[in-house]
Amino acid sequence: MDWADEDASSTKRTGSGFQLSRLRWSMEMEYLIVDLWEENIDDYYGPRKRTLVYKDIADRITAEGLEVSWTDVRNKIENLTRKYRQEKDKVTANDGSPSQWPHFEKIHSLLNSDRKLVRPSQLPKAKKIKVEDNSESFFEEPEIEMDTQTELLTIAREQLQIQRQEQIFNREHRRAQMKVLKYIARSQNRLHSLLVQLLTDTNDDDDD
């Protein structure tokens, strides 16, 4: 495969129907399609239909001056993918010697992208999992949360009980203070009355 120019089948419509023509990709256009492939890698591996991704890339390439269809883009990407795999086999056979193909590194990163989604058909068969192995871990955290809530509730109740006891103590203390003050006041009144009476009696004796 010539890196600078590659022939690819392209179906063109004419007045008499359809005919098969040859689409030639220059090295510059190859670099462009690889760059556009990279720009659309999220959609390429995402839930969006691949056809729409190919159409977007085809529109961008057409805007650059090379009229292509979405099938041309699809075929080119498939050809580039096959070329990459061939080069990868060569690298493996040559004990890791780097590939001379200019698109190898970038396409390697695209085909091994972390954003690549595994399709349902590629998913491994489900393994049987014992429910009892995970049941403890599932319920362990809620139990810890319940224990924590219970502990906090107990502390709150204890604090409330202490506050109530302090209120009762303060109330009883104030009552006791009032009793003492009243007793002192009564005692002072009695003492005052006795003093007044004593002074009165003394004055009466002096008059006699």
mmCIF file of the C-alpha atoms, coordinates in Angstrom:
data_MODEL
# 
_entry.id   MODEL 
# 
loop_
_atom_site.group_PDB 
_atom_site.id 
_atom_site.type_symbol 
_atom_site.label_atom_id 
_atom_site.label_alt_id 
_atom_site.label_comp_id 
_atom_site.label_asym_id 
_atom_site.label_entity_id 
_atom_site.label_seq_id 
_atom_site.pdbx_PDB_ins_code 
_atom_site.Cartn_x 
_atom_site.Cartn_y 
_atom_site.Cartn_z 
_atom_site.occupancy 
_atom_site.B_iso_or_equiv 
_atom_site.pdbx_formal_charge 
_atom_site.auth_seq_id 
_atom_site.auth_comp_id 
_atom_site.auth_asym_id 
_atom_site.auth_atom_id 
_atom_site.pdbx_PDB_model_num 
ATOM 1   C CA . MET A 1 1   ? 0.000   0.000   0.000   1.00 0.00 ? 1   MET A CA 1 
ATOM 2   C CA . ASP A 1 2   ? 1.415   3.352   -1.054  1.00 0.00 ? 2   ASP A CA 1 
ATOM 3   C CA . TRP A 1 3   ? 1.434   5.763   1.874   1.00 0.00 ? 3   TRP A CA 1 
ATOM 4   C CA . ALA A 1 4   ? 1.161   8.863   -0.302  1.00 0.00 ? 4   ALA A CA 1 
ATOM 5   C CA . ASP A 1 5   ? -1.601  7.657   -2.591  1.00 0.00 ? 5   ASP A CA 1 
ATOM 6   C CA . GLU A 1 6   ? -4.069  4.868   -1.958  1.00 0.00 ? 6   GLU A CA 1 
ATOM 7   C CA . ASP A 1 7   ? -6.839  3.741   -4.275  1.00 0.00 ? 7   ASP A CA 1 
ATOM 8   C CA . ALA A 1 8   ? -10.227 3.209   -2.657  1.00 0.00 ? 8   ALA A CA 1 
ATOM 9   C CA . SER A 1 9   ? -13.500 2.247   -4.293  1.00 0.00 ? 9   SER A CA 1 
ATOM 10  C CA . SER A 1 10  ? -16.086 5.030   -4.420  1.00 0.00 ? 10  SER A CA 1 
ATOM 11  C CA . THR A 1 11  ? -19.568 4.797   -5.916  1.00 0.00 ? 11  THR A CA 1 
ATOM 12  C CA . LYS A 1 12  ? -20.549 7.871   -7.944  1.00 0.00 ? 12  LYS A CA 1 
ATOM 13  C CA . ARG A 1 13  ? -23.935 8.570   -9.474  1.00 0.00 ? 13  ARG A CA 1 
ATOM 14  C CA . THR A 1 14  ? -24.118 9.561   -13.137 1.00 0.00 ? 14  THR A CA 1 
ATOM 15  C CA . GLY A 1 15  ? -26.970 10.290  -15.503 1.00 0.00 ? 15  GLY A CA 1 
ATOM 16  C CA . SER A 1 16  ? -27.182 6.644   -16.565 1.00 0.00 ? 16  SER A CA 1 
ATOM 17  C CA . GLY A 1 17  ? -27.054 5.237   -13.038 1.00 0.00 ? 17  GLY A CA 1 
ATOM 18  C CA . PHE A 1 18  ? -24.148 4.284   -10.748 1.00 0.00 ? 18  PHE A CA 1 
ATOM 19  C CA . GLN A 1 19  ? -20.566 3.612   -11.701 1.00 0.00 ? 19  GLN A CA 1 
ATOM 20  C CA . LEU A 1 20  ? -17.531 2.557   -9.710  1.00 0.00 ? 20  LEU A CA 1 
ATOM 21  C CA . SER A 1 21  ? -14.717 5.090   -9.670  1.00 0.00 ? 21  SER A CA 1 
ATOM 22  C CA . ARG A 1 22  ? -11.408 5.226   -7.833  1.00 0.00 ? 22  ARG A CA 1 
ATOM 23  C CA . LEU A 1 23  ? -10.843 7.672   -4.986  1.00 0.00 ? 23  LEU A CA 1 
ATOM 24  C CA . ARG A 1 24  ? -7.231  8.599   -4.418  1.00 0.00 ? 24  ARG A CA 1 
ATOM 25  C CA . TRP A 1 25  ? -6.124  9.695   -0.940  1.00 0.00 ? 25  TRP A CA 1 
ATOM 26  C CA . SER A 1 26  ? -3.034  11.862  -0.765  1.00 0.00 ? 26  SER A CA 1 
ATOM 27  C CA . MET A 1 27  ? -0.748  11.768  2.260   1.00 0.00 ? 27  MET A CA 1 
ATOM 28  C CA . GLU A 1 28  ? -2.138  15.126  3.380   1.00 0.00 ? 28  GLU A CA 1 
ATOM 29  C CA . MET A 1 29  ? -5.715  13.817  3.214   1.00 0.00 ? 29  MET A CA 1 
ATOM 30  C CA . GLU A 1 30  ? -4.672  10.704  5.146   1.00 0.00 ? 30  GLU A CA 1 
ATOM 31  C CA . TYR A 1 31  ? -3.298  12.898  7.902   1.00 0.00 ? 31  TYR A CA 1 
ATOM 32  C CA . LEU A 1 32  ? -6.529  14.887  7.815   1.00 0.00 ? 32  LEU A CA 1 
ATOM 33  C CA . ILE A 1 33  ? -8.815  11.868  8.164   1.00 0.00 ? 33  ILE A CA 1 
ATOM 34  C CA . VAL A 1 34  ? -6.687  10.496  11.017  1.00 0.00 ? 34  VAL A CA 1 
ATOM 35  C CA . ASP A 1 35  ? -6.867  13.866  12.795  1.00 0.00 ? 35  ASP A CA 1 
ATOM 36  C CA . LEU A 1 36  ? -10.641 14.062  12.275  1.00 0.00 ? 36  LEU A CA 1 
ATOM 37  C CA . TRP A 1 37  ? -10.977 10.494  13.506  1.00 0.00 ? 37  TRP A CA 1 
ATOM 38  C CA . GLU A 1 38  ? -9.166  11.525  16.669  1.00 0.00 ? 38  GLU A CA 1 
ATOM 39  C CA . GLU A 1 39  ? -11.392 14.596  17.103  1.00 0.00 ? 39  GLU A CA 1 
ATOM 40  C CA . ASN A 1 40  ? -14.504 12.393  16.897  1.00 0.00 ? 40  ASN A CA 1 
ATOM 41  C CA . ILE A 1 41  ? -13.125 9.511   18.956  1.00 0.00 ? 41  ILE A CA 1 
ATOM 42  C CA . ASP A 1 42  ? -15.649 9.998   21.780  1.00 0.00 ? 42  ASP A CA 1 
ATOM 43  C CA . ASP A 1 43  ? -18.582 9.728   19.376  1.00 0.00 ? 43  ASP A CA 1 
ATOM 44  C CA . TYR A 1 44  ? -16.858 6.948   17.439  1.00 0.00 ? 44  TYR A CA 1 
ATOM 45  C CA . TYR A 1 45  ? -16.733 4.752   20.537  1.00 0.00 ? 45  TYR A CA 1 
ATOM 46  C CA . GLY A 1 46  ? -19.848 6.252   22.122  1.00 0.00 ? 46  GLY A CA 1 
ATOM 47  C CA . PRO A 1 47  ? -23.562 5.520   21.755  1.00 0.00 ? 47  PRO A CA 1 
ATOM 48  C CA . ARG A 1 48  ? -23.898 7.696   18.659  1.00 0.00 ? 48  ARG A CA 1 
ATOM 49  C CA . LYS A 1 49  ? -24.335 5.844   15.370  1.00 0.00 ? 49  LYS A CA 1 
ATOM 50  C CA . ARG A 1 50  ? -21.081 5.365   13.491  1.00 0.00 ? 50  ARG A CA 1 
ATOM 51  C CA . THR A 1 51  ? -22.786 6.423   10.261  1.00 0.00 ? 51  THR A CA 1 
ATOM 52  C CA . LEU A 1 52  ? -23.327 9.914   11.659  1.00 0.00 ? 52  LEU A CA 1 
ATOM 53  C CA . VAL A 1 53  ? -19.693 10.105  12.726  1.00 0.00 ? 53  VAL A CA 1 
ATOM 54  C CA . TYR A 1 54  ? -18.559 9.100   9.234   1.00 0.00 ? 54  TYR A CA 1 
ATOM 55  C CA . LYS A 1 55  ? -20.851 11.748  7.750   1.00 0.00 ? 55  LYS A CA 1 
ATOM 56  C CA . ASP A 1 56  ? -19.388 14.461  9.977   1.00 0.00 ? 56  ASP A CA 1 
ATOM 57  C CA . ILE A 1 57  ? -15.862 13.499  8.959   1.00 0.00 ? 57  ILE A CA 1 
ATOM 58  C CA . ALA A 1 58  ? -16.874 13.343  5.286   1.00 0.00 ? 58  ALA A CA 1 
ATOM 59  C CA . ASP A 1 59  ? -18.323 16.859  5.478   1.00 0.00 ? 59  ASP A CA 1 
ATOM 60  C CA . ARG A 1 60  ? -15.084 18.190  6.968   1.00 0.00 ? 60  ARG A CA 1 
ATOM 61  C CA . ILE A 1 61  ? -12.959 16.521  4.287   1.00 0.00 ? 61  ILE A CA 1 
ATOM 62  C CA . THR A 1 62  ? -15.261 17.783  1.534   1.00 0.00 ? 62  THR A CA 1 
ATOM 63  C CA . ALA A 1 63  ? -14.865 21.276  2.948   1.00 0.00 ? 63  ALA A CA 1 
ATOM 64  C CA . GLU A 1 64  ? -11.102 20.861  2.479   1.00 0.00 ? 64  GLU A CA 1 
ATOM 65  C CA . GLY A 1 65  ? -11.558 20.238  -1.250  1.00 0.00 ? 65  GLY A CA 1 
ATOM 66  C CA . LEU A 1 66  ? -11.852 16.446  -1.582  1.00 0.00 ? 66  LEU A CA 1 
ATOM 67  C CA . GLU A 1 67  ? -15.437 15.362  -2.174  1.00 0.00 ? 67  GLU A CA 1 
ATOM 68  C CA . VAL A 1 68  ? -16.034 12.114  -0.290  1.00 0.00 ? 68  VAL A CA 1 
ATOM 69  C CA . SER A 1 69  ? -19.056 10.233  1.011   1.00 0.00 ? 69  SER A CA 1 
ATOM 70  C CA . TRP A 1 70  ? -19.514 8.703   4.429   1.00 0.00 ? 70  TRP A CA 1 
ATOM 71  C CA . THR A 1 71  ? -18.870 5.265   2.918   1.00 0.00 ? 71  THR A CA 1 
ATOM 72  C CA . ASP A 1 72  ? -15.532 6.532   1.593   1.00 0.00 ? 72  ASP A CA 1 
ATOM 73  C CA . VAL A 1 73  ? -14.636 7.602   5.112   1.00 0.00 ? 73  VAL A CA 1 
ATOM 74  C CA . ARG A 1 74  ? -15.750 4.283   6.575   1.00 0.00 ? 74  ARG A CA 1 
ATOM 75  C CA . ASN A 1 75  ? -13.749 2.304   4.009   1.00 0.00 ? 75  ASN A CA 1 
ATOM 76  C CA . LYS A 1 76  ? -10.673 4.457   4.558   1.00 0.00 ? 76  LYS A CA 1 
ATOM 77  C CA . ILE A 1 77  ? -10.805 4.044   8.330   1.00 0.00 ? 77  ILE A CA 1 
ATOM 78  C CA . GLU A 1 78  ? -11.225 0.287   7.883   1.00 0.00 ? 78  GLU A CA 1 
ATOM 79  C CA . ASN A 1 79  ? -8.225  0.247   5.527   1.00 0.00 ? 79  ASN A CA 1 
ATOM 80  C CA . LEU A 1 80  ? -6.162  2.242   8.005   1.00 0.00 ? 80  LEU A CA 1 
ATOM 81  C CA . THR A 1 81  ? -7.168  -0.170  10.756  1.00 0.00 ? 81  THR A CA 1 
ATOM 82  C CA . ARG A 1 82  ? -6.080  -3.163  8.666   1.00 0.00 ? 82  ARG A CA 1 
ATOM 83  C CA . LYS A 1 83  ? -2.805  -1.438  7.830   1.00 0.00 ? 83  LYS A CA 1 
ATOM 84  C CA . TYR A 1 84  ? -2.212  -0.760  11.520  1.00 0.00 ? 84  TYR A CA 1 
ATOM 85  C CA . ARG A 1 85  ? -2.736  -4.428  12.390  1.00 0.00 ? 85  ARG A CA 1 
ATOM 86  C CA . GLN A 1 86  ? -0.313  -5.482  9.682   1.00 0.00 ? 86  GLN A CA 1 
ATOM 87  C CA . GLU A 1 87  ? 2.285   -3.063  11.005  1.00 0.00 ? 87  GLU A CA 1 
ATOM 88  C CA . LYS A 1 88  ? 1.676   -4.233  14.559  1.00 0.00 ? 88  LYS A CA 1 
ATOM 89  C CA . ASP A 1 89  ? 2.329   -7.821  13.509  1.00 0.00 ? 89  ASP A CA 1 
ATOM 90  C CA . LYS A 1 90  ? 5.564   -6.675  11.877  1.00 0.00 ? 90  LYS A CA 1 
ATOM 91  C CA . VAL A 1 91  ? 6.621   -4.883  15.049  1.00 0.00 ? 91  VAL A CA 1 
ATOM 92  C CA . THR A 1 92  ? 5.957   -8.028  17.068  1.00 0.00 ? 92  THR A CA 1 
ATOM 93  C CA . ALA A 1 93  ? 7.839   -10.192 14.566  1.00 0.00 ? 93  ALA A CA 1 
ATOM 94  C CA . ASN A 1 94  ? 10.809  -7.792  14.613  1.00 0.00 ? 94  ASN A CA 1 
ATOM 95  C CA . ASP A 1 95  ? 11.188  -7.946  18.399  1.00 0.00 ? 95  ASP A CA 1 
ATOM 96  C CA . GLY A 1 96  ? 9.587   -4.561  18.981  1.00 0.00 ? 96  GLY A CA 1 
ATOM 97  C CA . SER A 1 97  ? 11.357  -2.568  16.294  1.00 0.00 ? 97  SER A CA 1 
ATOM 98  C CA . PRO A 1 98  ? 9.356   0.635   15.702  1.00 0.00 ? 98  PRO A CA 1 
ATOM 99  C CA . SER A 1 99  ? 7.096   0.852   12.683  1.00 0.00 ? 99  SER A CA 1 
ATOM 100 C CA . GLN A 1 100 ? 8.051   3.208   9.863   1.00 0.00 ? 100 GLN A CA 1 
ATOM 101 C CA . TRP A 1 101 ? 4.418   3.817   8.961   1.00 0.00 ? 101 TRP A CA 1 
ATOM 102 C CA . PRO A 1 102 ? 3.722   7.483   9.860   1.00 0.00 ? 102 PRO A CA 1 
ATOM 103 C CA . HIS A 1 103 ? 0.209   6.834   11.203  1.00 0.00 ? 103 HIS A CA 1 
ATOM 104 C CA . PHE A 1 104 ? 1.149   3.901   13.428  1.00 0.00 ? 104 PHE A CA 1 
ATOM 105 C CA . GLU A 1 105 ? 1.508   5.684   16.768  1.00 0.00 ? 105 GLU A CA 1 
ATOM 106 C CA . LYS A 1 106 ? -1.630  7.802   16.472  1.00 0.00 ? 106 LYS A CA 1 
ATOM 107 C CA . ILE A 1 107 ? -3.852  4.969   15.230  1.00 0.00 ? 107 ILE A CA 1 
ATOM 108 C CA . HIS A 1 108 ? -2.400  2.753   17.945  1.00 0.00 ? 108 HIS A CA 1 
ATOM 109 C CA . SER A 1 109 ? -3.587  5.289   20.536  1.00 0.00 ? 109 SER A CA 1 
ATOM 110 C CA . LEU A 1 110 ? -6.996  5.569   18.841  1.00 0.00 ? 110 LEU A CA 1 
ATOM 111 C CA . LEU A 1 111 ? -7.630  1.842   18.703  1.00 0.00 ? 111 LEU A CA 1 
ATOM 112 C CA . ASN A 1 112 ? -6.456  1.409   22.283  1.00 0.00 ? 112 ASN A CA 1 
ATOM 113 C CA . SER A 1 113 ? -8.210  4.484   23.651  1.00 0.00 ? 113 SER A CA 1 
ATOM 114 C CA . ASP A 1 114 ? -9.516  4.440   27.227  1.00 0.00 ? 114 ASP A CA 1 
ATOM 115 C CA . ARG A 1 115 ? -12.714 5.979   25.846  1.00 0.00 ? 115 ARG A CA 1 
ATOM 116 C CA . LYS A 1 116 ? -13.412 2.859   23.824  1.00 0.00 ? 116 LYS A CA 1 
ATOM 117 C CA . LEU A 1 117 ? -16.671 1.266   24.946  1.00 0.00 ? 117 LEU A CA 1 
ATOM 118 C CA . VAL A 1 118 ? -17.098 -2.482  25.092  1.00 0.00 ? 118 VAL A CA 1 
ATOM 119 C CA . ARG A 1 119 ? -20.079 -3.561  23.055  1.00 0.00 ? 119 ARG A CA 1 
ATOM 120 C CA . PRO A 1 120 ? -22.566 -6.090  24.547  1.00 0.00 ? 120 PRO A CA 1 
ATOM 121 C CA . SER A 1 121 ? -21.365 -8.813  22.153  1.00 0.00 ? 121 SER A CA 1 
ATOM 122 C CA . GLN A 1 122 ? -17.818 -8.319  23.467  1.00 0.00 ? 122 GLN A CA 1 
ATOM 123 C CA . LEU A 1 123 ? -18.733 -8.591  27.115  1.00 0.00 ? 123 LEU A CA 1 
ATOM 124 C CA . PRO A 1 124 ? -17.393 -11.682 28.885  1.00 0.00 ? 124 PRO A CA 1 
ATOM 125 C CA . LYS A 1 125 ? -19.833 -14.232 30.153  1.00 0.00 ? 125 LYS A CA 1 
ATOM 126 C CA . ALA A 1 126 ? -21.146 -13.389 33.571  1.00 0.00 ? 126 ALA A CA 1 
ATOM 127 C CA . LYS A 1 127 ? -19.624 -15.342 36.405  1.00 0.00 ? 127 LYS A CA 1 
ATOM 128 C CA . LYS A 1 128 ? -21.698 -16.730 39.207  1.00 0.00 ? 128 LYS A CA 1 
ATOM 129 C CA . ILE A 1 129 ? -21.335 -14.659 42.329  1.00 0.00 ? 129 ILE A CA 1 
ATOM 130 C CA . LYS A 1 130 ? -22.301 -15.917 45.732  1.00 0.00 ? 130 LYS A CA 1 
ATOM 131 C CA . VAL A 1 131 ? -24.773 -13.546 47.268  1.00 0.00 ? 131 VAL A CA 1 
ATOM 132 C CA . GLU A 1 132 ? -23.659 -14.348 50.763  1.00 0.00 ? 132 GLU A CA 1 
ATOM 133 C CA . ASP A 1 133 ? -20.113 -13.187 49.992  1.00 0.00 ? 133 ASP A CA 1 
ATOM 134 C CA . ASN A 1 134 ? -21.281 -9.622  49.372  1.00 0.00 ? 134 ASN A CA 1 
ATOM 135 C CA . SER A 1 135 ? -24.317 -9.480  51.643  1.00 0.00 ? 135 SER A CA 1 
ATOM 136 C CA . GLU A 1 136 ? -22.286 -8.569  54.717  1.00 0.00 ? 136 GLU A CA 1 
ATOM 137 C CA . SER A 1 137 ? -20.557 -5.689  52.937  1.00 0.00 ? 137 SER A CA 1 
ATOM 138 C CA . PHE A 1 138 ? -23.897 -4.429  51.657  1.00 0.00 ? 138 PHE A CA 1 
ATOM 139 C CA . PHE A 1 139 ? -25.451 -4.271  55.114  1.00 0.00 ? 139 PHE A CA 1 
ATOM 140 C CA . GLU A 1 140 ? -22.341 -3.395  57.090  1.00 0.00 ? 140 GLU A CA 1 
ATOM 141 C CA . GLU A 1 141 ? -22.475 0.341   56.393  1.00 0.00 ? 141 GLU A CA 1 
ATOM 142 C CA . PRO A 1 142 ? -26.200 0.757   57.237  1.00 0.00 ? 142 PRO A CA 1 
ATOM 143 C CA . GLU A 1 143 ? -25.599 -1.105  60.502  1.00 0.00 ? 143 GLU A CA 1 
ATOM 144 C CA . ILE A 1 144 ? -22.767 1.264   61.339  1.00 0.00 ? 144 ILE A CA 1 
ATOM 145 C CA . GLU A 1 145 ? -25.008 4.204   60.528  1.00 0.00 ? 145 GLU A CA 1 
ATOM 146 C CA . MET A 1 146 ? -27.770 2.841   62.763  1.00 0.00 ? 146 MET A CA 1 
ATOM 147 C CA . ASP A 1 147 ? -25.291 2.312   65.600  1.00 0.00 ? 147 ASP A CA 1 
ATOM 148 C CA . THR A 1 148 ? -24.031 5.859   65.171  1.00 0.00 ? 148 THR A CA 1 
ATOM 149 C CA . GLN A 1 149 ? -27.543 7.279   65.175  1.00 0.00 ? 149 GLN A CA 1 
ATOM 150 C CA . THR A 1 150 ? -28.419 5.278   68.283  1.00 0.00 ? 150 THR A CA 1 
ATOM 151 C CA . GLU A 1 151 ? -25.285 6.489   70.038  1.00 0.00 ? 151 GLU A CA 1 
ATOM 152 C CA . LEU A 1 152 ? -26.000 10.110  69.132  1.00 0.00 ? 152 LEU A CA 1 
ATOM 153 C CA . LEU A 1 153 ? -29.586 9.754   70.299  1.00 0.00 ? 153 LEU A CA 1 
ATOM 154 C CA . THR A 1 154 ? -28.416 8.304   73.609  1.00 0.00 ? 154 THR A CA 1 
ATOM 155 C CA . ILE A 1 155 ? -25.959 11.176  74.109  1.00 0.00 ? 155 ILE A CA 1 
ATOM 156 C CA . ALA A 1 156 ? -28.671 13.719  73.306  1.00 0.00 ? 156 ALA A CA 1 
ATOM 157 C CA . ARG A 1 157 ? -31.014 12.128  75.823  1.00 0.00 ? 157 ARG A CA 1 
ATOM 158 C CA . GLU A 1 158 ? -28.311 12.127  78.488  1.00 0.00 ? 158 GLU A CA 1 
ATOM 159 C CA . GLN A 1 159 ? -27.565 15.795  77.845  1.00 0.00 ? 159 GLN A CA 1 
ATOM 160 C CA . LEU A 1 160 ? -31.256 16.626  78.040  1.00 0.00 ? 160 LEU A CA 1 
ATOM 161 C CA . GLN A 1 161 ? -31.542 14.732  81.319  1.00 0.00 ? 161 GLN A CA 1 
ATOM 162 C CA . ILE A 1 162 ? -28.555 16.635  82.716  1.00 0.00 ? 162 ILE A CA 1 
ATOM 163 C CA . GLN A 1 163 ? -30.109 19.949  81.674  1.00 0.00 ? 163 GLN A CA 1 
ATOM 164 C CA . ARG A 1 164 ? -33.367 19.014  83.365  1.00 0.00 ? 164 ARG A CA 1 
ATOM 165 C CA . GLN A 1 165 ? -31.542 18.040  86.548  1.00 0.00 ? 165 GLN A CA 1 
ATOM 166 C CA . GLU A 1 166 ? -29.667 21.343  86.493  1.00 0.00 ? 166 GLU A CA 1 
ATOM 167 C CA . GLN A 1 167 ? -32.940 23.223  86.067  1.00 0.00 ? 167 GLN A CA 1 
ATOM 168 C CA . ILE A 1 168 ? -34.479 21.328  88.992  1.00 0.00 ? 168 ILE A CA 1 
ATOM 169 C CA . PHE A 1 169 ? -31.398 21.976  91.129  1.00 0.00 ? 169 PHE A CA 1 
ATOM 170 C CA . ASN A 1 170 ? -31.397 25.676  90.286  1.00 0.00 ? 170 ASN A CA 1 
ATOM 171 C CA . ARG A 1 171 ? -35.106 25.916  91.031  1.00 0.00 ? 171 ARG A CA 1 
ATOM 172 C CA . GLU A 1 172 ? -34.718 24.166  94.394  1.00 0.00 ? 172 GLU A CA 1 
ATOM 173 C CA . HIS A 1 173 ? -31.663 26.258  95.166  1.00 0.00 ? 173 HIS A CA 1 
ATOM 174 C CA . ARG A 1 174 ? -33.583 29.458  94.521  1.00 0.00 ? 174 ARG A CA 1 
ATOM 175 C CA . ARG A 1 175 ? -36.410 28.221  96.720  1.00 0.00 ? 175 ARG A CA 1 
ATOM 176 C CA . ALA A 1 176 ? -33.976 27.476  99.538  1.00 0.00 ? 176 ALA A CA 1 
ATOM 177 C CA . GLN A 1 177 ? -32.403 30.897  99.161  1.00 0.00 ? 177 GLN A CA 1 
ATOM 178 C CA . MET A 1 178 ? -35.831 32.535  99.324  1.00 0.00 ? 178 MET A CA 1 
ATOM 179 C CA . LYS A 1 179 ? -36.649 30.604  102.486 1.00 0.00 ? 179 LYS A CA 1 
ATOM 180 C CA . VAL A 1 180 ? -33.397 31.735  104.109 1.00 0.00 ? 180 VAL A CA 1 
ATOM 181 C CA . LEU A 1 181 ? -33.990 35.335  103.069 1.00 0.00 ? 181 LEU A CA 1 
ATOM 182 C CA . LYS A 1 182 ? -37.539 35.250  104.389 1.00 0.00 ? 182 LYS A CA 1 
ATOM 183 C CA . TYR A 1 183 ? -36.343 33.753  107.669 1.00 0.00 ? 183 TYR A CA 1 
ATOM 184 C CA . ILE A 1 184 ? -33.679 36.430  107.993 1.00 0.00 ? 184 ILE A CA 1 
ATOM 185 C CA . ALA A 1 185 ? -36.240 39.133  107.198 1.00 0.00 ? 185 ALA A CA 1 
ATOM 186 C CA . ARG A 1 186 ? -38.647 37.789  109.814 1.00 0.00 ? 186 ARG A CA 1 
ATOM 187 C CA . SER A 1 187 ? -35.852 37.531  112.336 1.00 0.00 ? 187 SER A CA 1 
ATOM 188 C CA . GLN A 1 188 ? -34.781 41.083  111.651 1.00 0.00 ? 188 GLN A CA 1 
ATOM 189 C CA . ASN A 1 189 ? -38.358 42.300  112.002 1.00 0.00 ? 189 ASN A CA 1 
ATOM 190 C CA . ARG A 1 190 ? -38.727 40.471  115.291 1.00 0.00 ? 190 ARG A CA 1 
ATOM 191 C CA . LEU A 1 191 ? -35.403 41.821  116.498 1.00 0.00 ? 191 LEU A CA 1 
ATOM 192 C CA . HIS A 1 192 ? -36.432 45.309  115.455 1.00 0.00 ? 192 HIS A CA 1 
ATOM 193 C CA . SER A 1 193 ? -39.705 44.961  117.322 1.00 0.00 ? 193 SER A CA 1 
ATOM 194 C CA . LEU A 1 194 ? -37.898 43.784  120.438 1.00 0.00 ? 194 LEU A CA 1 
ATOM 195 C CA . LEU A 1 195 ? -35.487 46.695  120.256 1.00 0.00 ? 195 LEU A CA 1 
ATOM 196 C CA . VAL A 1 196 ? -38.320 49.168  119.862 1.00 0.00 ? 196 VAL A CA 1 
ATOM 197 C CA . GLN A 1 197 ? -40.147 47.608  122.772 1.00 0.00 ? 197 GLN A CA 1 
ATOM 198 C CA . LEU A 1 198 ? -37.010 47.666  124.874 1.00 0.00 ? 198 LEU A CA 1 
ATOM 199 C CA . LEU A 1 199 ? -36.397 51.310  124.107 1.00 0.00 ? 199 LEU A CA 1 
ATOM 200 C CA . THR A 1 200 ? -39.984 52.154  124.910 1.00 0.00 ? 200 THR A CA 1 
ATOM 201 C CA . ASP A 1 201 ? -39.833 50.364  128.244 1.00 0.00 ? 201 ASP A CA 1 
ATOM 202 C CA . THR A 1 202 ? -36.579 52.114  129.077 1.00 0.00 ? 202 THR A CA 1 
ATOM 203 C CA . ASN A 1 203 ? -38.062 55.521  128.374 1.00 0.00 ? 203 ASN A CA 1 
ATOM 204 C CA . ASP A 1 204 ? -41.061 54.741  130.549 1.00 0.00 ? 204 ASP A CA 1 
ATOM 205 C CA . ASP A 1 205 ? -38.808 53.784  133.436 1.00 0.00 ? 205 ASP A CA 1 
ATOM 206 C CA . ASP A 1 206 ? -36.875 57.011  133.090 1.00 0.00 ? 206 ASP A CA 1 
ATOM 207 C CA . ASP A 1 207 ? -40.061 59.031  133.245 1.00 0.00 ? 207 ASP A CA 1 
ATOM 208 C CA . ASP A 1 208 ? -41.065 57.384  136.472 1.00 0.00 ? 208 ASP A CA 1 
# 
